[in-house]
Amino acid sequence: MSSKILIIGACGQIGSELTARLRSIYGIENVIASDISYNNSEVVNSGLFQILDANNYTEVKKCVDRNKIHTVYLMAAMLSAVGEKYPMKAWDLNMNTLFHVLNLAKEGFIKKVFWPSSIAVFGPTTPKENTAQRTIMEPSTVYGITKQVGERWCEYYFNNYNVDVRSLRYPGLISYKTKPGGGTTDYAVEIYYEALKTGQYECFLSKDTRLPMMYMDDAIEGTLQLMDAPAEKIKIRSSYNLGAVDFTPEEIAATITENLPDFKISYNPDFRQAIADSWPQSIDDSIARQDWDWKPKFTLKQITDVMLTNIKID
């Protein structure tokens, strides 16, 4: 049986690093990366790549058929801050692409699906601290609405059509390998670039805005652990809570000044503050730890050390 993998949205922040990791494990001949443009030369040039409009069911089906795809990682999405500016485009992209992949799996063309959810599924009425796997979910952003609805459809397709779909609620993700892509938690990447480039940063969130965060390596490892786990261990078919660290802009700035004593931060909250205020401050991921042995590795200090060491300023 074919074991080939298709990553849809491979040029994005998560997709690019996931692609590299999957190619290192399964070989470049077994991992097909795809996106709507050639906007990431490293992804495009390091293995099999094709242009693919994930909104077009016929194109996706042809790609799956032609390459005898077994597993799809659907990473294409419009993120929170951008989604608020273009709500209908965000709805169409985030929902149509999921339906296309789920329906291909339902029809037997795909055997396994990964689809990322987010802490954005929670809302202002959700308990903020140690947010539980099952709790109040009343998202107030377009991105959060699409992710909550997507979770329900994932569970529905599993329950009614036995589609092996698996998902994680990612927190804010931090990486030096790709630039931010329009998310509310992007300040936690931008701050390192500006610290090295200019020695100062104006944050678009208030200094005490606490949010769940994670280093990208942990997110990738968690994704692969989930996908490698035996099906009988996957008890949640909507999406698993996934946690690692949580901090405020003031706390991340303090770790930077330990390395760069002259670094200065200022605060000028914009529309993204309301988005951040609607999200949890910390995550209870005990069910993921129990079901498939999830455990993060990176602390905030380790994240800061890695980011400041590896970011290259042109």
Backbone torsions as a table, in degrees:
resi	resn	phi	psi	omega
1	MET	NA	141.5	178.9
2	SER	-60.2	142.6	174.8
3	SER	-121.6	22.8	-176.0
4	LYS	-73.6	148.0	-174.0
5	ILE	-117.7	138.2	173.3
6	LEU	-117.6	126.1	172.7
7	ILE	-105.1	118.1	177.0
8	ILE	-98.2	124.8	-172.7
9	GLY	84.8	39.4	-172.9
10	ALA	-74.3	-14.7	-176.9
11	CYS	-91.1	-2.4	-179.1
12	GLY	-79.3	-176.6	-174.7
13	GLN	-60.5	-50.4	179.6
14	ILE	-78.8	-44.6	-175.0
15	GLY	-57.0	-39.5	-177.0
16	SER	-65.9	-41.5	-179.4
17	GLU	-77.0	-33.4	175.2
18	LEU	-64.3	-41.2	178.9
19	THR	-59.7	-47.5	-179.6
20	ALA	-60.5	-41.8	-178.7
21	ARG	-67.7	-43.8	179.4
22	LEU	-65.6	-37.7	177.6
23	ARG	-65.1	-36.0	179.7
24	SER	-68.8	-27.3	-178.8
25	ILE	-87.5	-48.3	-170.0
26	TYR	-103.2	-7.8	-179.6
27	GLY	93.3	145.0	-175.6
28	ILE	-65.5	-23.7	-178.8
29	GLU	-75.6	-13.2	-176.7
30	ASN	-109.7	2.1	-178.2
31	VAL	-125.6	113.9	179.1
32	ILE	-102.1	118.2	176.4
33	ALA	-92.5	144.6	178.0
34	SER	-145.2	152.6	175.5
35	ASP	-162.8	176.9	-176.3
36	ILE	-83.5	-11.4	178.5
37	SER	-154.1	170.4	179.1
38	TYR	-90.7	53.9	-170.9
39	ASN	-95.0	11.1	175.8
40	ASN	-140.6	97.3	-172.7
41	SER	-62.5	-32.8	-179.2
42	GLU	-65.1	-43.9	177.5
43	VAL	-66.1	-45.1	-176.3
44	VAL	-64.1	-40.9	-171.1
45	ASN	-93.2	-6.3	-174.4
46	SER	-101.0	9.7	179.6
47	GLY	173.2	-163.8	-179.8
48	LEU	-70.0	131.7	-178.3
49	PHE	-145.0	143.4	172.2
50	GLN	-145.7	148.6	174.2
51	ILE	-71.0	131.3	-177.7
52	LEU	-148.5	125.4	174.1
53	ASP	-89.1	103.8	-175.0
54	ALA	-66.4	-15.3	176.5
55	ASN	-77.6	-11.1	-176.0
56	ASN	-103.2	105.2	-176.5
57	TYR	-57.5	-42.7	-177.2
58	THR	-62.5	-42.0	178.4
59	GLU	-63.2	-44.2	-179.1
60	VAL	-63.7	-44.5	-179.7
61	LYS	-61.9	-43.0	178.4
62	LYS	-60.8	-42.3	179.3
63	CYS	-63.0	-43.9	179.1
64	VAL	-63.1	-45.5	180.0
65	ASP	-63.2	-50.3	-173.7
66	ARG	-62.3	-36.4	-175.7
67	ASN	-99.6	2.0	-179.8
68	LYS	52.3	56.6	-174.6
69	ILE	-75.3	135.6	175.8
70	HIS	-98.3	-45.7	-173.5
71	THR	-126.6	136.3	176.7
72	VAL	-117.8	130.4	168.6
73	TYR	-104.5	109.4	-176.8
74	LEU	-94.4	93.9	-174.7
75	MET	-102.6	-3.5	-179.9
76	ALA	-70.2	130.4	178.4
77	ALA	-167.5	155.3	168.4
78	MET	-98.6	124.7	-171.2
79	LEU	-81.2	-179.1	-164.9
80	SER	-61.6	-54.8	-174.7
81	ALA	-66.2	-41.5	178.6
82	VAL	-68.4	-38.3	-179.3
83	GLY	-61.0	-32.5	178.2
84	GLU	-67.9	-25.4	179.0
85	LYS	-83.8	-29.7	-176.5
86	TYR	-131.6	68.6	-170.9
87	PRO	-60.3	-42.3	-178.2
88	MET	-71.6	-36.6	176.4
89	LYS	-64.2	-39.8	178.4
90	ALA	-64.2	-44.8	178.8
91	TRP	-59.6	-48.6	-176.9
92	ASP	-62.4	-47.6	-178.6
93	LEU	-65.3	-49.8	-172.6
94	ASN	-69.9	-31.2	-176.7
95	MET	-94.1	-45.3	-177.6
96	ASN	-60.1	-42.3	-178.2
97	THR	-63.6	-38.2	178.9
98	LEU	-65.9	-45.6	178.8
99	PHE	-59.8	-41.5	-179.9
100	HIS	-57.7	-46.7	-177.0
101	VAL	-71.6	-43.9	178.2
102	LEU	-60.8	-40.0	-179.9
103	ASN	-69.1	-36.0	175.3
104	LEU	-64.2	-37.9	176.6
105	ALA	-68.5	-42.7	177.3
106	LYS	-56.9	-39.0	-178.0
107	GLU	-83.1	-0.1	174.1
108	GLY	90.3	5.9	-179.4
109	PHE	-79.9	-24.5	179.7
110	ILE	-125.9	143.0	-178.0
111	LYS	-99.8	-26.4	-176.3
112	LYS	-148.5	141.2	-176.9
113	VAL	-130.2	135.7	166.0
114	PHE	-113.7	132.4	177.6
115	TRP	-135.2	125.1	-177.4
116	PRO	-83.0	131.0	168.1
117	SER	-102.4	-160.3	-169.7
118	SER	-161.7	158.8	171.7
119	ILE	-63.5	-10.4	177.5
120	ALA	-66.3	-13.4	176.7
121	VAL	-66.1	-21.8	177.9
122	PHE	-83.6	166.6	-177.0
123	GLY	-143.3	-169.7	-175.3
124	PRO	-64.5	-19.5	179.1
125	THR	-92.0	-5.0	179.3
126	THR	-74.7	137.1	172.5
127	PRO	-54.4	131.0	-169.0
128	LYS	-80.3	-34.2	-173.0
129	GLU	-100.8	134.2	-178.1
130	ASN	48.0	51.9	-177.7
131	THR	-55.5	125.5	-172.4
132	ALA	-76.2	161.7	175.9
133	GLN	-56.9	-47.4	179.3
134	ARG	-113.0	115.8	-175.4
135	THR	-159.9	-173.2	177.3
136	ILE	-65.6	131.0	178.9
137	MET	-130.4	98.4	177.2
138	GLU	-130.8	72.6	-175.3
139	PRO	-62.6	146.2	-177.0
140	SER	-113.8	7.8	177.7
141	THR	-118.5	156.2	177.3
142	VAL	-59.1	-45.6	179.4
143	TYR	-58.2	-47.8	179.8
144	GLY	-62.2	-39.2	178.1
145	ILE	-62.5	-44.7	179.8
146	THR	-64.3	-37.2	-180.0
147	LYS	-71.3	-39.6	178.3
148	GLN	-64.6	-45.8	178.3
149	VAL	-62.3	-41.7	178.6
150	GLY	-59.6	-40.1	177.3
151	GLU	-59.4	-42.7	-179.0
152	ARG	-64.7	-39.4	178.7
153	TRP	-69.1	-37.7	176.8
154	CYS	-58.5	-49.2	179.7
155	GLU	-63.0	-40.0	179.2
156	TYR	-60.7	-46.9	-178.9
157	TYR	-66.7	-31.9	175.0
158	PHE	-68.8	-48.7	-175.9
159	ASN	-67.0	-36.5	-172.6
160	ASN	-99.9	-26.6	-176.3
161	TYR	-125.9	4.3	178.3
162	ASN	58.1	34.4	175.9
163	VAL	-75.8	126.9	179.7
164	ASP	-82.1	80.5	179.7
165	VAL	-109.2	137.3	-176.0
166	ARG	-132.5	147.5	-172.3
167	SER	-152.0	153.3	175.6
168	LEU	-128.8	142.5	171.5
169	ARG	-89.5	94.2	-179.4
170	TYR	-68.1	140.3	165.9
171	PRO	-81.6	-166.9	172.7
172	GLY	-63.5	137.6	-175.7
173	LEU	-113.6	139.7	-175.1
174	ILE	-121.8	128.7	178.6
175	SER	-155.5	148.7	176.3
176	TYR	-94.1	-6.7	-172.2
177	LYS	-83.7	-26.7	178.1
178	THR	-133.4	149.2	-179.9
179	LYS	-74.4	158.1	178.5
180	PRO	-57.5	151.7	-173.7
181	GLY	-121.9	22.5	175.5
182	GLY	101.8	25.7	179.1
183	GLY	-101.9	159.6	-178.8
184	THR	-69.8	-28.1	179.5
185	THR	-86.2	5.6	-176.5
186	ASP	-63.5	-18.1	178.8
187	TYR	-56.6	-32.6	-175.7
188	ALA	-74.5	-5.3	168.9
189	VAL	-103.3	-47.6	-179.3
190	GLU	-55.2	-37.6	-174.4
191	ILE	-60.1	-36.5	179.7
192	TYR	-70.2	-41.8	178.5
193	TYR	-61.3	-46.0	-177.8
194	GLU	-70.1	-33.5	177.5
195	ALA	-60.7	-41.3	-179.2
196	LEU	-79.2	-33.8	-175.0
197	LYS	-81.8	-45.8	-173.0
198	THR	-122.8	-13.6	-178.3
199	GLY	79.2	8.1	178.6
200	GLN	-151.3	161.2	-179.2
201	TYR	-152.0	132.7	172.6
202	GLU	-99.5	112.4	-173.4
203	CYS	-86.9	137.2	179.4
204	PHE	-86.3	4.4	172.1
205	LEU	-119.1	159.1	177.8
206	SER	-71.8	159.8	-171.4
207	LYS	-64.3	-24.1	-176.0
208	ASP	-107.2	21.6	178.5
209	THR	-79.8	103.4	-178.5
210	ARG	-89.6	130.0	179.8
211	LEU	-139.0	151.3	174.4
212	PRO	-72.2	136.5	-178.3
213	MET	-136.9	167.5	-178.8
214	MET	-159.7	140.8	173.1
215	TYR	-74.3	143.4	-172.8
216	MET	-57.2	-37.7	180.0
217	ASP	-58.4	-39.0	176.7
218	ASP	-64.7	-41.7	-179.6
219	ALA	-63.1	-42.4	179.8
220	ILE	-66.1	-44.9	179.6
221	GLU	-63.3	-40.1	177.3
222	GLY	-62.0	-40.6	178.2
223	THR	-61.5	-46.5	-178.8
224	LEU	-68.2	-37.4	176.5
225	GLN	-61.1	-44.8	179.2
226	LEU	-61.5	-45.2	-177.0
227	MET	-71.5	-26.4	179.1
228	ASP	-84.7	-16.2	-176.6
229	ALA	-66.9	143.7	175.3
230	PRO	-58.2	143.7	-175.1
231	ALA	-55.7	-34.1	-176.7
232	GLU	-69.3	-17.0	178.2
233	LYS	-84.9	-15.3	-177.3
234	ILE	-87.5	98.0	-175.7
235	LYS	-91.7	-19.4	-179.8
236	ILE	-107.7	118.6	-179.2
237	ARG	-110.8	6.5	169.1
238	SER	-87.8	-75.2	174.3
239	SER	-170.6	139.5	179.9
240	TYR	-83.9	136.6	163.9
241	ASN	-58.9	139.8	177.4
242	LEU	-136.6	122.0	-177.2
243	GLY	-125.1	163.7	175.8
244	ALA	-151.5	-77.2	179.2
245	VAL	-129.2	165.1	170.2
246	ASP	-142.3	144.3	-177.9
247	PHE	-161.3	170.6	177.5
248	THR	-107.3	164.6	173.4
249	PRO	-56.1	-37.2	178.9
250	GLU	-63.5	-39.3	-179.0
251	GLU	-72.0	-39.5	178.0
252	ILE	-67.8	-36.9	177.1
253	ALA	-62.7	-36.4	179.7
254	ALA	-64.0	-37.3	178.2
255	THR	-70.3	-29.6	178.0
256	ILE	-70.8	-42.0	-179.0
257	THR	-66.7	-21.2	173.4
258	GLU	-63.3	-30.2	179.7
259	ASN	-98.2	-34.2	-178.2
260	LEU	-127.1	86.3	-171.2
261	PRO	-58.6	-24.7	-177.5
262	ASP	-89.5	-0.6	-178.9
263	PHE	-63.0	137.5	179.6
264	LYS	-126.8	139.8	176.4
265	ILE	-123.8	142.0	173.6
266	SER	-128.9	168.5	-172.4
267	TYR	-130.2	129.7	178.2
268	ASN	-144.2	75.9	-174.7
269	PRO	-57.9	138.5	176.4
270	ASP	-120.5	-157.1	-175.7
271	PHE	-60.2	-21.4	-179.7
272	ARG	-71.5	-17.2	177.6
273	GLN	-61.7	-43.2	179.4
274	ALA	-63.5	-35.7	177.1
275	ILE	-64.8	-49.6	-179.2
276	ALA	-60.7	-39.3	-179.1
277	ASP	-65.5	-19.1	-179.7
278	SER	-87.2	-6.5	-174.5
279	TRP	-101.2	163.5	177.2
280	PRO	-64.1	160.7	174.8
281	GLN	-97.0	-26.5	177.2
282	SER	-154.6	158.3	-170.0
283	ILE	-122.0	135.6	170.9
284	ASP	-93.9	107.9	-179.5
285	ASP	-111.1	29.6	-175.3
286	SER	-62.1	-28.7	-179.1
287	ILE	-71.5	-39.9	175.1
288	ALA	-62.7	-40.5	178.3
289	ARG	-64.4	-37.2	-178.9
290	GLN	-74.7	-44.0	-172.5
291	ASP	-75.6	-42.8	-175.2
292	TRP	-139.1	28.2	168.6
293	ASP	63.1	34.7	177.4
294	TRP	-64.6	138.2	174.5
295	LYS	-159.0	119.0	179.1
296	PRO	-75.4	163.3	-177.4
297	LYS	-115.9	-31.8	-167.3
298	PHE	-94.7	128.5	171.3
299	THR	-88.2	171.2	177.3
300	LEU	-61.0	-44.0	179.9
301	LYS	-60.9	-41.6	178.3
302	GLN	-65.1	-38.7	177.7
303	ILE	-61.3	-47.7	-179.9
304	THR	-60.8	-43.3	179.1
305	ASP	-60.6	-44.9	-179.4
306	VAL	-65.8	-44.0	-177.5
307	MET	-64.3	-48.1	-177.7
308	LEU	-68.2	-28.4	179.0
309	THR	-75.5	-34.6	-168.5
310	ASN	-104.4	-18.2	179.4
311	ILE	-68.0	131.0	177.7
312	LYS	-108.6	122.5	179.3
313	ILE	-96.8	124.7	-178.9
314	ASP	-69.3	NA	NA
